[in-house]
Amino acid sequence: MCELNNIDDAVKFIETYDENSRAASFQRFEIRVRYNNGNEIEGKFNDKVSAIDFLRVCQPVPLG
């Protein structure tokens, strides 16, 4: 498990993660996004592209 503080860090982590370098076999990316208003969304993905696409959709829209 890896906890990151923002979407950009999560995307970077996934982009550099090597599914083949771990002792245990890779199963999937499990992502939970928690917003500061209390909302949460979750997703489970078998590949990097789908996981990153999900995170990009979860990116908060800048105010202002």
C-alpha positions, 0 to 999 in steps of 0.5 A: 500500500502506498499513500500519496497526498495528491493526484500528480504524485499518484500518477507519477507513482503509477507511471514509474511502478514496475509490476514485474519487479515485486516478489509477489505477482502484480494483481491490480492497482486499487485506488481510493481518492479522498477529497477534503469535503469528505467525499471518496471514490474508489477504482480497481484497474488491471493496467497503468493506462486505465488507472491514470485515466481514472486519476485524471478524471478525479483531478479537482478543478482549480477554483478562480 
